[in-house]
Structure formats: C-alpha cells, structure tokens
C-alpha cells in the first residue's frame, strides 16, 4: 500500500532541457557568440547538452566534484567548437546558473498530476541538483506546496544512486520501503539506485529510449500516473 511517492526534480518534473535551451538562446545573443565563430545557436546548445549530460553522469557516481562539473561543461563546449581558450567567456557559467533556475517550464501534466497525487499520498523530492539552484527552481515554479520533504544530495553528502540518500529520505519522511516508490528519469541514479536499496521505482521515459530488461515499470508521460495511483 503506497503512502509516499518520491520524485526526482530535473528531467522528471522540471523540464531541464527546455529551460536550459531558453536560457542558452538568451545568453547566445547577450554574449554575441556568433562573433566568436559560433554561427549556430542550436549547435552550441546541442554540444553543451551532450557535455552536460556526460558530466552529470560522472557527478552522480561521485567521479567528479560540483566545481569540476561547473568549470568544464561550458569551457569544454567552447573549446570543442573551436573557440580559442583566451576568448572563452569567463562569466558564462555564472550567468547560466543565475538565469536557468528562474525558468518555469514543467513537463506536461505536472501540476495536474501533483495536485491529484497530493490528495492521496505524501509527495517528496530527492534531487542530485545543486542546493541553491534546486531551491530556486522549486520556489519560482510553484512546486513547494506539493512536497512534504525536499532531499538534496548536497545536504546529505552523497548522491543518488548511493543507498544512503534513499535511507536518509525515508527517515526524513517517516516512511517505510514497502509503502514508498521512486519516480525519476535516470536509470542509474533513480531507478537502479532505488532498486538496489529495495525501493520500487518507475522509470520516467519521455524520449522512449529502449527499456532495459531490469526495469519493470516505465511511463512516457506524467499523466500516465493518474491511471496507476
């Protein structure tokens, strides 16, 4: 009997890629990146997205630090696109981190689903996102009223998929494993992390990538949750 639902935030409720794209288009113009030889804003965004996803995967596993992620994701992107090291904009990362969390695009159906679920369950967030940006996203997107506990990896000292963060989250929520479930987009951090801890999990798969055999439950749209809870 499920009583507690734990959600990931980025790429699950808060539409990270859409919000990032909107921010990067603004910064592309503000920094006049075309003058640096970057003639396609979309090529810049695509290369950044690839680099960012790779670095976040390493961060989830504790292979790199927050500082390394933030230092490398844009620097690598500029260098790979042919910008000379001395011309790489030094404040670009700071401006991105300042602006992006203020964007408010959520995945389709998020507010409808959360409103419905909140009436029947206690809802919580478990995020590997950085603390200051996570809190900003929650506030400006109007998400705080839906969630009882917001567990952020920086506060806990470990990231998903480490079992310790799930143990901490259940303790904060006063929840038991058998009455809890995790919903997230990351196979490694959210799904396999939860499963290794003994927690049921739902894979949020809006891109409809091939489902691994060890993943038993997936959805491609948040509104599918209305049929299950």
LUMLO-677242 format. One record per atom (N, C-alpha, C): residue in three letters; x, y, z. Coordinates in steps of 0.1 Angstrom, whole numbers, plus 5000, padded with zeros to 4 digits. Layout:
<nodes>
AlaXYZ ...
</nodes>
This chain:
<nodes>
Unk500949885000 Unk500050005000 Unk500950125000 Unk500950194989 Unk501850314988 Unk501250434995 Unk502150495003 Unk501750615010 Unk502750735007 Unk503950705002 Unk504950804999 Unk505450794985 Unk505450904978 Unk505950904964 Unk507151004964 Unk508350944960 Unk509551034959 Unk509851054944 Unk509951184941 Unk510251224927 Unk511651284926 Unk512251254915 Unk513351334910 Unk512851474906 Unk513651574905 Unk513251704900 Unk513551734886 Unk514851744883 Unk515351774870 Unk515051664860 Unk514551694848 Unk514251594838 Unk513151504841 Unk512451534852 Unk511251454856 Unk510051544859 Unk510251644866 Unk509151744868 Unk509551874862 Unk510751924865 Unk511252054860 Unk511952014847 Unk511452074836 Unk511952044822 Unk513352104820 Unk514352034824 Unk515752094824 Unk516152134810 Unk515952044800 Unk516452074787 Unk515752194781 Unk514452204783 Unk513752314777 Unk514152444784 Unk514252444797 Unk514652564804 Unk516152604801 Unk516952504799 Unk518352534796 Unk518452594782 Unk517652534772 Unk517652594759 Unk517252734758 Unk516152764766 Unk515752904766 Unk516753004772 Unk517452954782 Unk518553034788 Unk519653054779 Unk520052944772 Unk521252954763 Unk520953034751 Unk519753034746 Unk519453124735 Unk519653274739 Unk519153304751 Unk519353434756 Unk520853474757 Unk521653384763 Unk523053404765 Unk523853414752 Unk523353334742 Unk524053334729 Unk523953474723 Unk522753534725 Unk522653674720 Unk523353774728 Unk523253764741 Unk523853854751 Unk525353854750 Unk525953744747 Unk527453734746 Unk527953744732 Unk527053764723 Unk527353774708 Unk528253664704 Unk527853544706 Unk528753424703 Unk528953404689 Unk528153464680 Unk528353454666 Unk529653524662 Unk530053624669 Unk531253694667 Unk532453614671 Unk532253514679 Unk533353414683 Unk533453304673 Unk532653304662 Unk532653194653 Unk531653094655 Unk530753114665 Unk529753014667 Unk528453054660 Unk528353014647 Unk527253064639 Unk525953004641 Unk525952894648 Unk524652824650 Unk524352814665 Unk523352874670 Unk523052864684 Unk522652724688 Unk521952654679 Unk521552514682 Unk522652424682 Unk523752444674 Unk524952354675 Unk525552374689 Unk525652504693 Unk526252534706 Unk525452464717 Unk524052474716 Unk523252414727 Unk523352264727 Unk523352204715 Unk523452054714 Unk524752004719 Unk525852074716 Unk527152034722 Unk527252044737 Unk526752164742 Unk526652174756 Unk525852074763 Unk524652044757 Unk523751944763 Unk524451804764 Unk525151764754 Unk525951644754 Unk526951644765 Unk527751754766 Unk528851764776 Unk528251764790 Unk527151834792 Unk526551844805 Unk526051714810 Unk525351634801 Unk524851504805 Unk525951414809 Unk527051414801 Unk528151324804 Unk528751364818 Unk528951494821 Unk529551534833 Unk528551504845 Unk527251524843 Unk526351494854 Unk526351344857 Unk526551254847 Unk526551114849 Unk527751084858 Unk528951154856 Unk530051134864 Unk529851184878 Unk529151304879 Unk528851364892 Unk527951274900 Unk526951214894 Unk526051114901 Unk526851004908 Unk527950964901 Unk528650844906 Unk529850894915 Unk529951024918 Unk531051074926 Unk532351074920 Unk532451074907 Unk533651074900 Unk534251204898 Unk533451314898 Unk533951454897 Unk533151534908 Unk533751654910 Unk533051744920 Unk532151844913 Unk531351904921 Unk530552014916 Unk531352124909 Unk532452154915 Unk533352254909 Unk533852214895 Unk534252084894 Unk534752034881 Unk533652044871 Unk532452004875 Unk531252004865 Unk531052144860 Unk531052234869 Unk530752374866 Unk531852444858 Unk533052404861 Unk534252454853 Unk534352404839 Unk534052274837 Unk534252214825 Unk533152214815 Unk531852224819 Unk530852194809 Unk530752304798 Unk530952434802 Unk530952534791 Unk532352544785 Unk533352544793 Unk534652554788 Unk534952444777 Unk534552324780 Unk534752214770 Unk533952244758 Unk532752294759 Unk531852324748 Unk532552424739 Unk532952534745 Unk533552644737 Unk534852594729 Unk535652514737 Unk536952474731 Unk536652374719 Unk535652284722 Unk535352184711 Unk534852244699 Unk534152364700 Unk533652434689 Unk534652524683 Unk535852524687 Unk536952604681 Unk537252734686 Unk536652774698 Unk536952904704 Unk538352894711 Unk539152994709 Unk540452994715 Unk540353004730 Unk541152944738 Unk541052944752 Unk540953084758 Unk541753174753 Unk541753314758 Unk540453394755 Unk539653334746 Unk538353404742 Unk537153344749 Unk537353234756 Unk536153174763 Unk535653264773 Unk534353304773 Unk533753394782 Unk533753344797 Unk534453414805 Unk534653364819 Unk533353374828 Unk532453464825 Unk531253474833 Unk530053394828 Unk530253324817 Unk529153254811 Unk528453154820 Unk529253074827 Unk528752974837 Unk527953044848 Unk528553154853 Unk527853224864 Unk526453284859 Unk526453334847 Unk525153384842 Unk524153274840 Unk524653164834 Unk523753054832 Unk523153004845 Unk523952984855 Unk523552934869 Unk522553034875 Unk522753164872 Unk521853264878 Unk520453264871 Unk520453254857 Unk519253264850 Unk518453134849 Unk519153024846 Unk518352904843 Unk517452864854 Unk517752864867 Unk516852814877 Unk515552904878 Unk515553024872 Unk514353114872 Unk513353074862 Unk513752984853 Unk512852944842 Unk511752844849 Unk510652844843 Unk509552774850 Unk508852664842 Unk509452614831 Unk508752514823 Unk508852384830 Unk507652324832 Unk507552184838 Unk507152094827 Unk507351964829 Unk506851864820 Unk505251864819 Unk504751834807 Unk503351834805 Unk502551754816 Unk501551824821 Unk500751754831 Unk501251754845 Unk502451814848 Unk503051804861 Unk502151864872 Unk501551984870 Unk500752044881 Unk499451964883 Unk498851914872 Unk497651834873 Unk497851704881 Unk498951634878 Unk499351514884 Unk499651534899 Unk500451634902 Unk500851664915 Unk499651704924 Unk498751774918 Unk497551814926 Unk496751694929 Unk496651604920 Unk495851474922 Unk496551394932 Unk497851374931 Unk498551284940 Unk498651334954 Unk498751464955 Unk498951524968 Unk497751494978 Unk496551474972 Unk495351444979 Unk495351304985 Unk496251214980 Unk496151074984 Unk497451024990 Unk498551104987 Unk499951054992 Unk500751164997 Unk501751135004 Unk502751235007 Unk503851234996 Unk504151354991 Unk505051364980 Unk506351424985 Unk507451384979 Unk508751424983 Unk509651434971 Unk510751514972 Unk511751534962 Unk513051474967 Unk513751394958 Unk515151354961 Unk515951404949 Unk516751504950 Unk517451564939 Unk518951564941 Unk519651534930 Unk521151544930 Unk521551684925 Unk520551764922 Unk520851904918 Unk521551984929 Unk522252094925 Unk522852174935 Unk521852254943 Unk522152264956 Unk521252314965 Unk520552444962 Unk521452544959 Unk520952684956 Unk520052684944 Unk520352614934 Unk519552614922 Unk518252534923 Unk518352424931 Unk517152334933 Unk516152414941 Unk516552484951 Unk515652564959 Unk514952674951 Unk515752744942 Unk515252844934 Unk514152784924 Unk514552674918 Unk513552614909 Unk512252574915 Unk512352524927 Unk511152484935 Unk510252604938 Unk510952714942 Unk510252834946 Unk509552904934 Unk510352934924 Unk509753014913 Unk508852934904 Unk508952804904 Unk507952724896 Unk506752684904 Unk506652724917 Unk505452704924 Unk505352554929 Unk506452484931 Unk506352344934 Unk506352314949 Unk506852414957 Unk506952384972 Unk505752334978 Unk504552384975 Unk503352344982 Unk502952194980 Unk503552134970 Unk503151994967 Unk503951894975 Unk505151934981 Unk506051844986 Unk506351865001 Unk506351745008 Unk506551755023 Unk507951765026 Unk508851685019 Unk510251685022 Unk511051705008 Unk512051785009 Unk512951814997 Unk514351775001 Unk514751654996 Unk516051595000 Unk517051634989 Unk518151704992 Unk519151744983 Unk520451684986 Unk521051624976 Unk522251544978 Unk523351624985 Unk523451754982 Unk524551834989 Unk524351845004 Unk523051835008 Unk522851835023 Unk523151705029 Unk522951595021 Unk523151465026 Unk524651425026 Unk525351475016 Unk526751435014 Unk527051325005 Unk525951264999 Unk526151164989 Unk525051184978 Unk525251134966 Unk524351144955 Unk523551014953 Unk522351024947 Unk521850904941 Unk522850854931 Unk523150734929 Unk522450614934 Unk522850554948 Unk523650634955 Unk524150584968 Unk522950544977 Unk522950434983 Unk521850384992 Unk521550485003 Unk522650555008 Unk522550635019 Unk521550755017 Unk521450805005 Unk520450915003 Unk519050865003 Unk518750744999 Unk517450695000 Unk517050665014 Unk518050605021 Unk517850585036 Unk517550715043 Unk518250815040 Unk518050945046 Unk516651005043 Unk516350985030 Unk515051035026 Unk513850975033 Unk513950835034 Unk512850765041 Unk512750805055 Unk513950825061 Unk513950865076 Unk513351005077 Unk513651095068 Unk513051235069 Unk511551235067 Unk511151145058 Unk509651135055 Unk508951045065 Unk509650975074 Unk509050885083 Unk508250775075 Unk508950725065 Unk508350635055 Unk509050495056 Unk508350395052 Unk508950255051 Unk509050225036 Unk510050135034 Unk510250095020 Unk509050045013 Unk508349955020 Unk507249885013 Unk506049975010 Unk506050095016 Unk504950195013 Unk505450315005 Unk506650294999 Unk507250404991 Unk507650364977 Unk507750464968 Unk508150444955 Unk508850564950 Unk509850544941 Unk510650644935 Unk510350664920 Unk510250784915 Unk509950814901 Unk511050914896 Unk511750874885 Unk512750954880 Unk513250914866 Unk514051004860 Unk514450974846 Unk515750904844 Unk516550904855 Unk517850854854 Unk517850704857 Unk518250624848 Unk518250474850 Unk519250444862 Unk520450504861 Unk521450474871 Unk521150534884 Unk520850664885 Unk520750734897 Unk519350704904 Unk518350714897 Unk516950704902 Unk516450564903 Unk516550494892 Unk515850364891 Unk516750254897 Unk517950234892 Unk518750124898 Unk519250164912 Unk519350294915 Unk519750334929 Unk518650294938 Unk517350324935 Unk516250284943 Unk516150134944 Unk516250064933 Unk516049924933 Unk517149854942 Unk518349904941 Unk519449844950 Unk519149864964 Unk518449974968 Unk518050004981 Unk516849914986 Unk516149854976 Unk514949784980 Unk513749864978 Unk513749964970 Unk512650054968 Unk512050034954 Unk510750024953 Unk510150024940 Unk510350154932 Unk510450144919 Unk510750264911 Unk510050264898 Unk509750384893 Unk509050404880 Unk510050484871 Unk510350434860 Unk511250504850 Unk510450604842 Unk510750734843 Unk510150834835 Unk510950844822 Unk510350804811 Unk511050794799 Unk510350864787 Unk510351004788 Unk509651074778 Unk510251064764 Unk511551034763 Unk512151014750 Unk512050874744 Unk511350794752 Unk511050654747 Unk512350574743 Unk513350594751 Unk514550514748 Unk514250364752 Unk515050274746 Unk514750134749 Unk514850104764 Unk513850034769 Unk513749994783 Unk514649874786 Unk515549894795 Unk516349774799 Unk515549664805 Unk515949544805 Unk515249434810 Unk514949434825 Unk515949504832 Unk515849504847 Unk514849614851 Unk514349694842 Unk513349794846 Unk511949744843 Unk511149734853 Unk509849674852 Unk508749764849 Unk508849894852 Unk507749984852 Unk508250124846 Unk507650164835 Unk508050294829 Unk506850364825 Unk506950504824 Unk505950584818 Unk506650684809 Unk505950734799 Unk506450824789 Unk505850964791 Unk504850974799 Unk504151104802 Unk503651094817 Unk503851214824 Unk503451214838 Unk501951174840 Unk501151214831 Unk499751184833 Unk499351034833 Unk500250954828 Unk500050814830 Unk499950764844 Unk500550854853 Unk500550814867 Unk499050824873 Unk498250894866 Unk496850904870 Unk496150774869 Unk496650684860 Unk496050554858 Unk496550454868 Unk497550484876 Unk498150384884 Unk498050414899 Unk497650544903 Unk497550584917 Unk496250634920 
</nodes>
